[in-house]
Amino acid sequence: MKRLIVYYSLSGNTEEAAKKIAKELGADLLKLETVKAMPKSFAAQIMVGGGQVAFNHIPKLKPFDIDPSSYDEIILGSPIWNSKGVPAVNAFLKDEKAAAKVTSLFFLSGGGEVQKGLTAITKLLPNLKNTVSLLDKKHEDSKNNDAKITEFVKSIG
Ligand SMILES: Cc1cc2nc3c(=O)[nH]c(=O)nc-3n(C[C@H](O)[C@H](O)[C@H](O)COP(=O)(O)O)c2cc1C
């Protein structure tokens, strides 16, 4: 089984989880990057990112150095922005063949409220079986992330 972890990360939390999951599963990594960079300040990120989610903006992604079509299974990682998954991940999921390969999803959020994001993204992922909600390292309960990752990896099999 050839597995690929596809993720977006602005401030490193999703990336850290992606790398741990990749190591435990022996999977490759593909980081999604938008052509247009996000602003540096958190306040501006909230304005720009929140607006993009609200208007369902689909950004242009930088070309990939890995071909997702050569993998059997995709594990997808997204931060939660404005209660939903990020625009870069929605851009990736425009490729329906790639979306059909996604069996597992991990969300990173500041507060752990992911239901709205899960409901929205589930519609795009016909073969989704495993999900996990992880917390930003600023949250005191983020100490449970590693145990949740281990369970998530076990459920992927
Ligand atoms: C634009 C923006 C919007 C966000 N909206 C939410 C939100 O609605 N709910 C939440 O729990 N966290 C929210 N967060 C916090 C992120 O989900 C959290 O910090 C996550 O760990 C970031 O992942 P990253 O470090 O991989 O970028 C938001 C962060 C940004 C930058």
The ligand as an ORCA input file, in Angstrom:
! r2SCAN-3c Opt
* xyz 0 1
  C      -7.407     32.286      9.515
  C      -7.538     31.398     10.719
  C      -8.801     31.030     11.160
  C      -8.926     30.154     12.262
  N     -10.189     29.763     12.634
  C     -10.327     28.872     13.659
  C     -11.633     28.405     14.053
  O     -12.653     28.784     13.482
  N     -11.709     27.518     15.079
  C     -10.591     27.052     15.738
  O     -10.730     26.232     16.666
  N      -9.347     27.461     15.389
  C      -9.185     28.356     14.366
  N      -7.926     28.772     13.995
  C      -6.763     28.210     14.692
  C      -6.077     27.100     13.886
  O      -6.992     26.105     13.471
  C      -5.003     26.442     14.739
  O      -4.104     27.426     15.204
  C      -4.228     25.356     13.987
  O      -3.411     24.651     14.905
  C      -3.341     25.958     12.904
  O      -2.675     24.933     12.207
  P      -1.260     25.214     11.495
  O      -0.285     25.593     12.596
  O      -0.901     23.938     10.846
  O      -1.443     26.343     10.528
  C      -7.780     29.668     12.929
  C      -6.503     30.067     12.478
  C      -6.379     30.924     11.393
  C      -5.000     31.329     10.927
*
